Amino acid sequence: MTSTRSTKPGPRERLLATATRLFSTDGIRAVGIDRILREAGVAKASLYNTYGSKDELVVAYLRSVAERDRVLWRRRADRSPDARGRVLALFDIIRERVEPATPGSCHIAAAIEFPSPDTDGERSIRAAVADQRAWVAETLRSELAGMGLQDPDNIADLADRLALLHDGAVTAAMLGEVQTTSMTARSMAELILGMITDPI
């Protein structure tokens, strides 16, 4: 006798998948919890038993997308021959066609929607955004050090410039200007990196 076990995702997975799709397309504040529950086919009790609140579901969504973006970067970075290529990989992944949204865009969108958090839940959302931005900054600093920079102030300054370019490229991608703007940002990043590899 063969046992057949259901492969249907559980409530936690369905809630996260549905929230990810809706938040990334319609925005976080615009999507009510009733819509999420209806489209996920999940009872309200399941939401509170698994995530506790909509805000915590938002945090789970942001952390899930953050992990996806990091995997995308690692995949490209592992194919890069040096630290310079690994920095540029952060710009390259912006042009990848992935769901639910352009790498980096979900966190910028969340920051825009919650500019001044008032509640613990909203502060948790901003903390998830801050974690992802801190990862980008730390990745840049680490790879710049890998290129031979030793002065912490110089590393921090160059990392800030690159992070600003990255934010601009992601924001432009959110507006539908993916290819041209991301390539321009990448070219500008190469110029900055040339200050290290090809000093005057």
Rosetta blueprint (number, residue, H / E / L):
1 M L
2 T L
3 S L
4 T L
5 R L
6 S L
7 T L
8 K L
9 P L
10 G L
11 P H
12 R H
13 E H
14 R H
15 L H
16 L H
17 A H
18 T H
19 A H
20 T H
21 R H
22 L H
23 F H
24 S H
25 T H
26 D H
27 G L
28 I L
29 R L
30 A L
31 V L
32 G L
33 I H
34 D H
35 R H
36 I H
37 L H
38 R H
39 E H
40 A H
41 G L
42 V L
43 A L
44 K H
45 A H
46 S H
47 L H
48 Y H
49 N H
50 T H
51 Y L
52 G L
53 S L
54 K H
55 D H
56 E H
57 L H
58 V H
59 V H
60 A H
61 Y H
62 L H
63 R H
64 S H
65 V H
66 A H
67 E H
68 R H
69 D H
70 R H
71 V H
72 L H
73 W H
74 R H
75 R H
76 R H
77 A H
78 D L
79 R L
80 S L
81 P L
82 D L
83 A H
84 R H
85 G H
86 R H
87 V H
88 L H
89 A H
90 L H
91 F H
92 D H
93 I H
94 I H
95 R H
96 E L
97 R L
98 V L
99 E L
100 P L
101 A L
102 T L
103 P L
104 G L
105 S H
106 C H
107 H H
108 I H
109 A H
110 A H
111 A H
112 I H
113 E H
114 F L
115 P L
116 S L
117 P L
118 D L
119 T L
120 D H
121 G H
122 E H
123 R H
124 S H
125 I H
126 R H
127 A H
128 A H
129 V H
130 A H
131 D H
132 Q H
133 R H
134 A H
135 W H
136 V H
137 A H
138 E H
139 T H
140 L H
141 R H
142 S H
143 E H
144 L H
145 A H
146 G H
147 M L
148 G L
149 L L
150 Q L
151 D L
152 P H
153 D H
154 N H
155 I H
156 A H
157 D H
158 L H
159 A H
160 D H
161 R H
162 L H
163 A H
164 L H
165 L H
166 H H
167 D H
168 G H
169 A H
170 V H
171 T H
172 A H
173 A H
174 M H
175 L L
176 G L
177 E L
178 V L
179 Q H
180 T H
181 T H
182 S H
183 M H
184 T H
185 A H
186 R H
187 S H
188 M H
189 A H
190 E H
191 L H
192 I H
193 L H
194 G H
195 M H
196 I H
197 T H
198 D L
199 P L
200 I L
